[in-house]
Amino acid sequence: IKVRKANDHCQLYLNVRKMSNFLLSDREWRSKCIWHKKGSNEAWTVYNDTRELDKEYALEHGNVRASATTTWKFEEIKNENGIPQCKVSFASKVDIAGAVPTSIMNSLTK
């Protein structure tokens, strides 16, 4: 994983996943993470695809560029026994891209 701070509310990530199956090429995700505090008890973090790292880091030969969008919402809730608590909501969509044999996808659903 490579990380570069863009500013006080944004970072860029390059993440390469080695695919364990010899039939699949490794996958690269290039993400921009932005976070924002809303009010006094809510914070959002959003990860989206980006091309901002392309000049600095070329796609490795043989790798496939994957795609993902992820959103996190953190809400402060009442402390319990003096311990700070929060409620977290999470949604994600991931596309590993490329050609993935049906047999492999079917094995992942079991």
N, CA, C and O atoms as a printed pandas DataFrame, in Angstrom:
     atom_number atom_name residue_name chain_id  residue_number  x_coord  y_coord  z_coord
0              1         N          ILE        A               1    0.856   -1.181    0.000
1              2        CA          ILE        A               1    0.000    0.000    0.000
2              3         C          ILE        A               1    0.897    1.236    0.000
3              4         O          ILE        A               1    1.860    1.329    0.761
4              5         N          LYS        A               2    0.559    2.168   -0.861
5              6        CA          LYS        A               2    1.231    3.454   -0.887
6              7         C          LYS        A               2    0.189    4.502   -0.525
7              8         O          LYS        A               2   -0.944    4.449   -1.005
8              9         N          VAL        A               3    0.573    5.462    0.326
9             10        CA          VAL        A               3   -0.338    6.504    0.780
10            11         C          VAL        A               3    0.326    7.849    0.580
11            12         O          VAL        A               3    1.511    8.018    0.865
12            13         N          ARG        A               4   -0.455    8.817    0.082
13            14        CA          ARG        A               4    0.060   10.180   -0.055
14            15         C          ARG        A               4   -1.002   11.146    0.454
15            16         O          ARG        A               4   -2.151   11.112    0.012
16            17         N          LYS        A               5   -0.606   12.003    1.385
17            18        CA          LYS        A               5   -1.514   13.012    1.917
18            19         C          LYS        A               5   -1.679   14.110    0.884
19            20         O          LYS        A               5   -0.693   14.675    0.411
20            21         N          ALA        A               6   -2.930   14.418    0.527
21            22        CA          ALA        A               6   -3.206   15.496   -0.426
22            23         C          ALA        A               6   -3.444   16.807    0.310
23            24         O          ALA        A               6   -2.971   17.858   -0.120
24            25         N          ASN        A               7   -4.184   16.748    1.428
25            26        CA          ASN        A               7   -4.414   17.919    2.281
26            27         C          ASN        A               7   -4.938   17.422    3.628
27            28         O          ASN        A               7   -4.875   16.226    3.913
28            29         N          ASP        A               8   -5.450   18.322    4.450
29            30        CA          ASP        A               8   -5.900   17.939    5.793
30            31         C          ASP        A               8   -7.171   17.093    5.812
31            32         O          ASP        A               8   -7.543   16.569    6.862
32            33         N          HIS        A               9   -7.842   16.951    4.669
33            34        CA          HIS        A               9   -9.074   16.163    4.612
34            35         C          HIS        A               9   -9.071   15.152    3.475
35            36         O          HIS        A               9  -10.130   14.676    3.065
36            37         N          CYS        A              10   -7.878   14.819    2.959
37            38        CA          CYS        A              10   -7.837   13.942    1.786
38            39         C          CYS        A              10   -6.505   13.197    1.705
39            40         O          CYS        A              10   -5.443   13.773    1.939
40            41         N          GLN        A              11   -6.579   11.919    1.373
41            42        CA          GLN        A              11   -5.392   11.104    1.115
42            43         C          GLN        A              11   -5.625   10.271   -0.136
43            44         O          GLN        A              11   -6.762    9.961   -0.492
44            45         N          LEU        A              12   -4.524    9.914   -0.796
45            46        CA          LEU        A              12   -4.565    9.060   -1.976
46            47         C          LEU        A              12   -3.932    7.717   -1.612
47            48         O          LEU        A              12   -2.912    7.668   -0.924
48            49         N          TYR        A              13   -4.546    6.633   -2.080
49            50        CA          TYR        A              13   -4.077    5.282   -1.765
50            51         C          TYR        A              13   -3.864    4.478   -3.037
51            52         O          TYR        A              13   -4.681    4.523   -3.958
52            53         N          LEU        A              14   -2.765    3.746   -3.080
53            54        CA          LEU        A              14   -2.523    2.745   -4.118
54            55         C          LEU        A              14   -2.410    1.409   -3.392
55            56         O          LEU        A              14   -1.533    1.225   -2.547
56            57         N          ASN        A              15   -3.288    0.495   -3.721
57            58        CA          ASN        A              15   -3.353   -0.791   -3.044
58            59         C          ASN        A              15   -3.281   -1.898   -4.086
59            60         O          ASN        A              15   -4.111   -1.946   -4.994
60            61         N          VAL        A              16   -2.306   -2.784   -3.967
61            62        CA          VAL        A              16   -2.172   -3.919   -4.879
62            63         C          VAL        A              16   -2.515   -5.184   -4.103
63            64         O          VAL        A              16   -1.947   -5.456   -3.045
64            65         N          ARG        A              17   -3.448   -5.947   -4.646
65            66        CA          ARG        A              17   -3.838   -7.221   -4.026
66            67         C          ARG        A              17   -3.328   -8.371   -4.864
67            68         O          ARG        A              17   -3.617   -8.470   -6.057
68            69         N          LYS        A              18   -2.573   -9.231   -4.230
69            70        CA          LYS        A              18   -2.108  -10.455   -4.885
70            71         C          LYS        A              18   -3.270  -11.438   -4.892
71            72         O          LYS        A              18   -3.800  -11.789   -3.838
72            73         N          MET        A              19   -3.654  -11.870   -6.055
73            74        CA          MET        A              19   -4.750  -12.824   -6.163
74            75         C          MET        A              19   -4.164  -14.220   -5.964
75            76         O          MET        A              19   -3.193  -14.594   -6.622
76            77         N          SER        A              20   -4.752  -14.971   -5.068
77            78        CA          SER        A              20   -4.175  -16.264   -4.689
78            79         C          SER        A              20   -4.282  -17.315   -5.785
79            80         O          SER        A              20   -3.520  -18.282   -5.800
80            81         N          ASN        A              21   -5.209  -17.131   -6.683
81            82        CA          ASN        A              21   -5.421  -18.119   -7.729
82            83         C          ASN        A              21   -4.512  -17.804   -8.920
83            84         O          ASN        A              21   -4.467  -16.661   -9.377
84            85         N          PHE        A              22   -3.803  -18.788   -9.415
85            86        CA          PHE        A              22   -2.871  -18.563  -10.535
86            87         C          PHE        A              22   -3.593  -18.138  -11.813
87            88         O          PHE        A              22   -2.950  -17.670  -12.753
88            89         N          LEU        A              23   -4.913  -18.292  -11.862
89            90        CA          LEU        A              23   -5.677  -17.906  -13.044
90            91         C          LEU        A              23   -5.978  -16.405  -13.087
91            92         O          LEU        A              23   -6.373  -15.880  -14.128
92            93         N          LEU        A              24   -5.793  -15.721  -11.962
93            94        CA          LEU        A              24   -6.162  -14.306  -11.881
94            95         C          LEU        A              24   -4.933  -13.410  -11.796
95            96         O          LEU        A              24   -3.972  -13.716  -11.090
96            97         N          SER        A              25   -4.980  -12.309  -12.521
97            98        CA          SER        A              25   -3.926  -11.296  -12.416
98            99         C          SER        A              25   -4.117  -10.518  -11.120
99           100         O          SER        A              25   -5.226  -10.447  -10.589
100          101         N          ASP        A              26   -3.027   -9.932  -10.609
101          102        CA          ASP        A              26   -3.127   -9.093   -9.423
102          103         C          ASP        A              26   -3.985   -7.879   -9.748
103          104         O          ASP        A              26   -4.070   -7.465  -10.905
104          105         N          ARG        A              27   -4.622   -7.307   -8.725
105          106        CA          ARG        A              27   -5.505   -6.163   -8.894
106          107         C          ARG        A              27   -4.910   -4.927   -8.209
107          108         O          ARG        A              27   -4.306   -5.019   -7.141
108          109         N          GLU        A              28   -5.097   -3.775   -8.853
109          110        CA          GLU        A              28   -4.656   -2.499   -8.283
110          111         C          GLU        A              28   -5.860   -1.594   -8.099
111          112         O          GLU        A              28   -6.656   -1.390   -9.016
112          113         N          TRP        A              29   -5.976   -1.055   -6.887
113          114        CA          TRP        A              29   -6.983   -0.042   -6.597
114          115         C          TRP        A              29   -6.261    1.273   -6.361
115          116         O          TRP        A              29   -5.268    1.317   -5.635
116          117         N          ARG        A              30   -6.752    2.343   -6.970
117          118        CA          ARG        A              30   -6.228    3.687   -6.762
118          119         C          ARG        A              30   -7.385    4.519   -6.246
119          120         O          ARG        A              30   -8.343    4.791   -6.970
120          121         N          SER        A              31   -7.287    4.919   -4.991
121          122        CA          SER        A              31   -8.427    5.546   -4.326
122          123         C          SER        A              31   -8.074    6.908   -3.759
123          124         O          SER        A              31   -6.941    7.177   -3.359
124          125         N          LYS        A              32   -9.091    7.751   -3.742
125          126        CA          LYS        A              32   -8.999    9.052   -3.082
126          127         C          LYS        A              32   -9.959    8.991   -1.903
127          128         O          LYS        A              32  -11.147    8.715   -2.071
128          129         N          CYS        A              33   -9.440    9.249   -0.721
129          130        CA          CYS        A              33  -10.240    9.215    0.494
130          131         C          CYS        A              33  -10.439   10.649    0.976
131          132         O          CYS        A              33   -9.478   11.396    1.161
132          133         N          ILE        A              34  -11.692   11.016    1.174
133          134        CA          ILE        A              34  -12.023   12.347    1.688
134          135         C          ILE        A              34  -12.863   12.158    2.946
135          136         O          ILE        A              34  -13.788   11.346    2.964
136          137         N          TRP        A              35  -12.538   12.913    4.002
137          138        CA          TRP        A              35  -13.326   12.835    5.218
138          139         C          TRP        A              35  -13.809   14.224    5.597
139          140         O          TRP        A              35  -13.164   15.234    5.317
140          141         N          HIS        A              36  -14.973   14.239    6.246
141          142        CA          HIS        A              36  -15.622   15.500    6.592
142          143         C          HIS        A              36  -16.416   15.321    7.877
143          144         O          HIS        A              36  -17.192   14.375    8.013
144          145         N          LYS        A              37  -16.217   16.228    8.807
145          146        CA          LYS        A              37  -17.000   16.211   10.035
146          147         C          LYS        A              37  -18.225   17.089    9.817
147          148         O          LYS        A              37  -18.112   18.227    9.362
148          149         N          LYS        A              38  -19.399   16.549   10.147
149          150        CA          LYS        A              38  -20.656   17.268    9.964
150          151         C          LYS        A              38  -21.281   17.470   11.340
151          152         O          LYS        A              38  -21.671   16.509   12.002
152          153         N          GLY        A              39  -21.370   18.704   11.754
153          154        CA          GLY        A              39  -21.896   18.977   13.084
154          155         C          GLY        A              39  -20.930   18.521   14.157
155          156         O          GLY        A              39  -19.732   18.368   13.916
156          157         N          SER        A              40  -21.470   18.305   15.346
157          158        CA          SER        A              40  -20.590   17.936   16.458
158          159         C          SER        A              40  -20.520   16.438   16.707
159          160         O          SER        A              40  -19.691   15.979   17.492
160          161         N          ASN        A              41  -21.389   15.663   16.041
161          162        CA          ASN        A              41  -21.399   14.230   16.369
162          163         C          ASN        A              41  -21.445   13.308   15.151
163          164         O          ASN        A              41  -21.815   12.141   15.277
164          165         N          GLU        A              42  -21.075   13.815   13.975
165          166        CA          GLU        A              42  -21.157   12.988   12.770
166          167         C          GLU        A              42  -19.921   13.225   11.892
167          168         O          GLU        A              42  -19.480   14.362   11.723
168          169         N          ALA        A              43  -19.376   12.149   11.343
169          170        CA          ALA        A              43  -18.249   12.251   10.415
170          171         C          ALA        A              43  -18.461   11.274    9.261
171          172         O          ALA        A              43  -18.978   10.173    9.451
172          173         N          TRP        A              44  -18.055   11.690    8.066
173          174        CA          TRP        A              44  -18.180   10.875    6.847
174          175         C          TRP        A              44  -16.804   10.632    6.261
175          176         O          TRP        A              44  -15.948   11.516    6.279
176          177         N          THR        A              45  -16.593    9.436    5.744
177          178        CA          THR        A              45  -15.379    9.101    5.005
178          179         C          THR        A              45  -15.818    8.427    3.708
179          180         O          THR        A              45  -16.589    7.467    3.728
180          181         N          VAL        A              46  -15.318    8.940    2.575
181          182        CA          VAL        A              46  -15.702    8.407    1.272
182          183         C          VAL        A              46  -14.443    8.061    0.479
183          184         O          VAL        A              46  -13.527    8.876    0.369
184          185         N          TYR        A              47  -14.406    6.850   -0.069
185          186        CA          TYR        A              47  -13.331    6.391   -0.933
186          187         C          TYR        A              47  -13.887    6.259   -2.347
187          188         O          TYR        A              47  -14.901    5.594   -2.556
188          189         N          ASN        A              48  -13.227    6.889   -3.319
189          190        CA          ASN        A              48  -13.618    6.795   -4.728
190          191         C          ASN        A              48  -12.381    6.507   -5.569
191          192         O          ASN        A              48  -11.256    6.773   -5.146
192          193         N          ASP        A              49  -12.598    5.963   -6.756
193          194        CA          ASP        A              49  -11.495    5.754   -7.697
194          195         C          ASP        A              49  -10.892    7.097   -8.089
195          196         O          ASP        A              49  -11.580    8.117   -8.124
196          197         N          THR        A              50   -9.580    7.078   -8.386
197          198        CA          THR        A              50   -8.902    8.290   -8.824
198          199         C          THR        A              50   -7.835    7.939   -9.857
199          200         O          THR        A              50   -7.340    6.813   -9.907
200          201         N          ARG        A              51   -7.500    8.912  -10.666
201          202        CA          ARG        A              51   -6.391    8.792  -11.629
202          203         C          ARG        A              51   -5.218    9.663  -11.189
203          204         O          ARG        A              51   -4.228    9.781  -11.911
204          205         N          GLU        A              52   -5.321   10.270  -10.014
205          206        CA          GLU        A              52   -4.310   11.210   -9.540
206          207         C          GLU        A              52   -2.946   10.578   -9.270
207          208         O          GLU        A              52   -1.949   11.293   -9.179
208          209         N          LEU        A              53   -2.883    9.268   -9.143
209          210        CA          LEU        A              53   -1.610    8.587   -8.897
210          211         C          LEU        A              53   -0.996    8.004  -10.162
211          212         O          LEU        A              53    0.101    7.448  -10.113
212          213         N          ASP        A              54   -1.683    8.122  -11.292
213          214        CA          ASP        A              54   -1.248    7.451  -12.522
214          215         C          ASP        A              54    0.113    7.907  -13.023
215          216         O          ASP        A              54    0.894    7.078  -13.491
216          217         N          LYS        A              55    0.424    9.194  -12.943
217          218        CA          LYS        A              55    1.734    9.680  -13.426
218          219         C          LYS        A              55    2.866    9.206  -12.525
219          220         O          LYS        A              55    3.951    8.861  -12.995
220          221         N          GLU        A              56    2.599    9.195  -11.237
221          222        CA          GLU        A              56    3.618    8.805  -10.256
222          223         C          GLU        A              56    3.847    7.297  -10.214
223          224         O          GLU        A              56    4.974    6.840  -10.022
224          225         N          TYR        A              57    2.776    6.528  -10.392
225          226        CA          TYR        A              57    2.851    5.069  -10.322
226          227         C          TYR        A              57    2.117    4.474  -11.523
227          228         O          TYR        A              57    0.887    4.453  -11.563
228          229         N          ALA        A              58    2.874    3.998  -12.482
229          230        CA          ALA        A              58    2.260    3.342  -13.654
230          231         C          ALA        A              58    1.654    2.016  -13.210
231          232         O          ALA        A              58    2.133    1.388  -12.266
232          233         N          LEU        A              59    0.602    1.600  -13.897
233          234        CA          LEU        A              59   -0.002    0.294  -13.625
234          235         C          LEU        A              59    1.048   -0.774  -13.887
235          236         O          LEU        A              59    1.659   -0.805  -14.956
236          237         N          GLU        A              60    1.256   -1.648  -12.912
237          238        CA          GLU        A              60    2.246   -2.721  -13.057
238          239         C          GLU        A              60    1.864   -3.630  -14.224
239          240         O          GLU        A              60    0.689   -3.939  -14.425
240          241         N          HIS        A              61    2.864   -4.052  -14.984
241          242        CA          HIS        A              61    2.624   -4.931  -16.128
242          243         C          HIS        A              61    1.892   -6.195  -15.676
243          244         O          HIS        A              61    2.319   -6.860  -14.733
244          245         N          GLY        A              62    0.813   -6.517  -16.338
245          246        CA          GLY        A              62    0.046   -7.720  -16.025
246          247         C          GLY        A              62   -1.044   -7.511  -14.986
247          248         O          GLY        A              62   -1.922   -8.361  -14.835
248          249         N          ASN        A              63   -1.003   -6.387  -14.262
249          250        CA          ASN        A              63   -2.033   -6.124  -13.258
250          251         C          ASN        A              63   -3.293   -5.576  -13.918
251          252         O          ASN        A              63   -3.254   -5.061  -15.036
252          253         N          VAL        A              64   -4.398   -5.697  -13.211
253          254        CA          VAL        A              64   -5.684   -5.195  -13.670
254          255         C          VAL        A              64   -6.126   -4.099  -12.712
255          256         O          VAL        A              64   -6.030   -4.253  -11.494
256          257         N          ARG        A              65   -6.618   -2.977  -13.275
257          258        CA          ARG        A              65   -7.108   -1.883  -12.435
258          259         C          ARG        A              65   -8.533   -2.222  -11.983
259          260         O          ARG        A              65   -9.445   -2.358  -12.799
260          261         N          ALA        A              66   -8.695   -2.351  -10.686
261          262        CA          ALA        A              66  -10.001   -2.635  -10.103
262          263         C          ALA        A              66  -10.667   -1.319   -9.696
263          264         O          ALA        A              66  -10.062   -0.251   -9.790
264          265         N          SER        A              67  -11.897   -1.407   -9.251
265          266        CA          SER        A              67  -12.664   -0.217   -8.919
266          267         C          SER        A              67  -13.440   -0.445   -7.630
267          268         O          SER        A              67  -13.921   -1.548   -7.370
268          269         N          ALA        A              68  -13.558    0.618   -6.819
269          270        CA          ALA        A              68  -14.346    0.508   -5.590
270          271         C          ALA        A              68  -14.823    1.888   -5.151
271          272         O          ALA        A              68  -14.144    2.898   -5.335
272          273         N          THR        A              69  -15.996    1.890   -4.573
273          274        CA          THR        A              69  -16.534    3.072   -3.918
274          275         C          THR        A              69  -17.023    2.629   -2.554
275          276         O          THR        A              69  -17.795    1.676   -2.440
276          277         N          THR        A              70  -16.572    3.322   -1.523
277          278        CA          THR        A              70  -16.924    2.957   -0.157
278          279         C          THR        A              70  -17.267    4.208    0.626
279          280         O          THR        A              70  -16.581    5.225    0.519
280          281         N          THR        A              71  -18.326    4.133    1.410
281          282        CA          THR        A              71  -18.746    5.256    2.246
282          283         C          THR        A              71  -18.930    4.769    3.679
283          284         O          THR        A              71  -19.564    3.743    3.928
284          285         N          TRP        A              72  -18.366    5.523    4.609
285          286        CA          TRP        A              72  -18.509    5.255    6.038
286          287         C          TRP        A              72  -19.168    6.468    6.683
287          288         O          TRP        A              72  -18.830    7.607    6.360
288          289         N          LYS        A              73  -20.102    6.228    7.587
289          290        CA          LYS        A              73  -20.702    7.292    8.384
290          291         C          LYS        A              73  -20.535    6.922    9.856
291          292         O          LYS        A              73  -20.950    5.846   10.286
292          293         N          PHE        A              74  -19.931    7.813   10.610
293          294        CA          PHE        A              74  -19.706    7.608   12.037
294          295         C          PHE        A              74  -20.580    8.595   12.809
295          296         O          PHE        A              74  -20.552    9.797   12.546
296          297         N          GLU        A              75  -21.354    8.078   13.763
297          298        CA          GLU        A              75  -22.196    8.935   14.584
298          299         C          GLU        A              75  -21.892    8.674   16.059
299          300         O          GLU        A              75  -21.937    7.537   16.530
300          301         N          GLU        A              76  -21.588    9.733   16.758
301          302        CA          GLU        A              76  -21.349    9.616   18.194
302          303         C          GLU        A              76  -22.669    9.313   18.887
303          304         O          GLU        A              76  -23.697    9.925   18.596
304          305         N          ILE        A              77  -22.622    8.354   19.813
305          306        CA          ILE        A              77  -23.803    8.035   20.615
306          307         C          ILE        A              77  -23.419    8.106   22.087
307          308         O          ILE        A              77  -22.255    8.319   22.429
308          309         N          LYS        A              78  -24.401    7.927   22.943
309          310        CA          LYS        A              78  -24.220    8.047   24.390
310          311         C          LYS        A              78  -23.103    7.124   24.905
311          312         O          LYS        A              78  -23.023    5.956   24.524
312          313         N          ASN        A              79  -22.247    7.672   25.777
313          314        CA          ASN        A              79  -21.212    6.860   26.423
314          315         C          ASN        A              79  -21.850    5.757   27.244
315          316         O          ASN        A              79  -22.945    5.916   27.785
316          317         N          GLU        A              80  -21.151    4.644   27.328
317          318        CA          GLU        A              80  -21.617    3.536   28.146
318          319         C          GLU        A              80  -20.542    3.211   29.165
319          320         O          GLU        A              80  -19.428    2.833   28.802
320          321         N          ASN        A              81  -20.870    3.357   30.428
321          322        CA          ASN        A              81  -19.901    3.130   31.522
322          323         C          ASN        A              81  -18.656    3.982   31.336
323          324         O          ASN        A              81  -17.547    3.536   31.631
324          325         N          GLY        A              82  -18.835    5.221   30.844
325          326        CA          GLY        A              82  -17.714    6.133   30.663
326          327         C          GLY        A              82  -16.871    5.868   29.424
327          328         O          GLY        A              82  -15.847    6.519   29.218
328          329         N          ILE        A              83  -17.293    4.918   28.598
329          330        CA          ILE        A              83  -16.541    4.568   27.393
330          331         C          ILE        A              83  -17.237    5.190   26.182
331          332         O          ILE        A              83  -18.416    4.927   25.947
332          333         N          PRO        A              84  -16.513    6.018   25.406
333          334        CA          PRO        A              84  -17.128    6.625   24.216
334          335         C          PRO        A              84  -17.627    5.554   23.242
335          336         O          PRO        A              84  -16.979    4.525   23.053
336          337         N          GLN        A              85  -18.778    5.808   22.630
337          338        CA          GLN        A              85  -19.401    4.866   21.708
338          339         C          GLN        A              85  -19.712    5.579   20.393
339          340         O          GLN        A              85  -19.857    6.801   20.358
340          341         N          CYS        A              86  -19.814    4.803   19.314
341          342        CA          CYS        A              86  -20.266    5.377   18.049
342          343         C          CYS        A              86  -21.035    4.318   17.258
343          344         O          CYS        A              86  -20.849    3.114   17.434
344          345         N          LYS        A              87  -21.887    4.807   16.399
345          346        CA          LYS        A              87  -22.648    3.963   15.478
346          347         C          LYS        A              87  -22.005    4.139   14.114
347          348         O          LYS        A              87  -21.719    5.266   13.709
348          349         N          VAL        A              88  -21.771    3.042   13.397
349          350        CA          VAL        A              88  -21.114    3.104   12.100
350          351         C          VAL        A              88  -22.022    2.495   11.039
351          352         O          VAL        A              88  -22.550    1.395   11.205
352          353         N          SER        A              89  -22.192    3.234    9.943
353          354        CA          SER        A              89  -22.901    2.724    8.768
354          355         C          SER        A              89  -21.880    2.628    7.640
355          356         O          SER        A              89  -20.986    3.467    7.532
356          357         N          PHE        A              90  -22.018    1.607    6.804
357          358        CA          PHE        A              90  -21.002    1.309    5.808
358          359         C          PHE        A              90  -21.669    0.774    4.551
359          360         O          PHE        A              90  -22.556   -0.077    4.622
360          361         N          ALA        A              91  -21.240    1.276    3.404
361          362        CA          ALA        A              91  -21.714    0.735    2.124
362          363         C          ALA        A              91  -20.532    0.699    1.168
363          364         O          ALA        A              91  -19.716    1.621    1.141
364          365         N          SER        A              92  -20.444   -0.372    0.380
365          366        CA          SER        A              92  -19.318   -0.515   -0.528
366          367         C          SER        A              92  -19.738   -1.228   -1.800
367          368         O          SER        A              92  -20.589   -2.117   -1.785
368          369         N          LYS        A              93  -19.123   -0.819   -2.900
369          370        CA          LYS        A              93  -19.315   -1.494   -4.183
370          371         C          LYS        A              93  -17.918   -1.743   -4.748
371          372         O          LYS        A              93  -17.129   -0.809   -4.898
372          373         N          VAL        A              94  -17.616   -2.995   -5.059
373          374        CA          VAL        A              94  -16.291   -3.361   -5.550
374          375         C          VAL        A              94  -16.427   -4.106   -6.868
375          376         O          VAL        A              94  -17.263   -4.998   -7.011
376          377         N          ASP        A              95  -15.595   -3.728   -7.825
377          378        CA          ASP        A              95  -15.523   -4.428   -9.114
378          379         C          ASP        A              95  -14.066   -4.843   -9.287
379          380         O          ASP        A              95  -13.198   -3.994   -9.488
380          381         N          ILE        A              96  -13.792   -6.158   -9.210
381          382        CA          ILE        A              96  -12.399   -6.597   -9.340
382          383         C          ILE        A              96  -11.938   -6.582  -10.791
383          384         O          ILE        A              96  -10.760   -6.804  -11.069
384          385         N          ALA        A              97  -12.856   -6.323  -11.716
385          386        CA          ALA        A              97  -12.547   -6.122  -13.138
386          387         C          ALA        A              97  -11.871   -7.345  -13.759
387          388         O          ALA        A              97  -11.610   -8.341  -13.084
388          389         N          GLY        A              98  -11.599   -7.249  -15.041
389          390        CA          GLY        A              98  -10.954   -8.339  -15.750
390          391         C          GLY        A              98  -11.868   -9.542  -15.910
391          392         O          GLY        A              98  -13.041   -9.516  -15.536
392          393         N          ALA        A              99  -11.305  -10.579  -16.467
393          394        CA          ALA        A              99  -12.049  -11.817  -16.680
394          395         C          ALA        A              99  -11.855  -12.731  -15.469
395          396         O          ALA        A              99  -10.731  -13.083  -15.114
396          397         N          VAL        A             100  -12.964  -13.103  -14.850
397          398        CA          VAL        A             100  -12.914  -14.001  -13.701
398          399         C          VAL        A             100  -13.741  -15.236  -14.058
399          400         O          VAL        A             100  -14.941  -15.127  -14.308
400          401         N          PRO        A             101  -13.103  -16.411  -14.084
401          402        CA          PRO        A             101  -13.836  -17.631  -14.437
402          403         C          PRO        A             101  -15.044  -17.864  -13.522
403          404         O          PRO        A             101  -14.983  -17.613  -12.319
404          405         N          THR        A             102  -16.119  -18.340  -14.102
405          406        CA          THR        A             102  -17.352  -18.600  -13.365
406          407         C          THR        A             102  -17.115  -19.534  -12.184
407          408         O          THR        A             102  -17.697  -19.342  -11.117
408          409         N          SER        A             103  -16.272  -20.535  -12.365
409          410        CA          SER        A             103  -16.011  -21.499  -11.280
410          411         C          SER        A             103  -15.420  -20.804  -10.058
411          412         O          SER        A             103  -15.730  -21.170   -8.925
412          413         N          ILE        A             104  -14.584  -19.817  -10.281
413          414        CA          ILE        A             104  -13.991  -19.088   -9.143
414          415         C          ILE        A             104  -15.048  -18.243   -8.464
415          416         O          ILE        A             104  -15.136  -18.247   -7.237
416          417         N          MET        A             105  -15.868  -17.506   -9.240
417          418        CA          MET        A             105  -16.917  -16.683   -8.651
418          419         C          MET        A             105  -17.903  -17.547   -7.877
419          420         O          MET        A             105  -18.321  -17.170   -6.782
420          421         N          ASN        A             106  -18.279  -18.685   -8.419
421          422        CA          ASN        A             106  -19.208  -19.570   -7.728
422          423         C          ASN        A             106  -18.612  -20.082   -6.423
423          424         O          ASN        A             106  -19.337  -20.231   -5.439
424          425         N          SER        A             107  -17.318  -20.353   -6.391
425          426        CA          SER        A             107  -16.692  -20.841   -5.152
426          427         C          SER        A             107  -16.656  -19.755   -4.076
427          428         O          SER        A             107  -16.651  -20.063   -2.884
428          429         N          LEU        A             108  -16.631  -18.495   -4.488
429          430        CA          LEU        A             108  -16.609  -17.389   -3.525
430          431         C          LEU        A             108  -17.961  -17.165   -2.864
431          432         O          LEU        A             108  -18.038  -16.547   -1.802
432          433         N          THR        A             109  -19.020  -17.657   -3.478
433          434        CA          THR        A             109  -20.364  -17.448   -2.924
434          435         C          THR        A             109  -20.786  -18.523   -1.946
435          436         O          THR        A             109  -21.851  -18.416   -1.339
436          437         N          LYS        A             110  -19.994  -19.536   -1.781
437          438        CA          LYS        A             110  -20.348  -20.639   -0.872
438          439         C          LYS        A             110  -19.958  -20.332    0.542
439          440         O          LYS        A             110  -20.181  -21.148    1.436
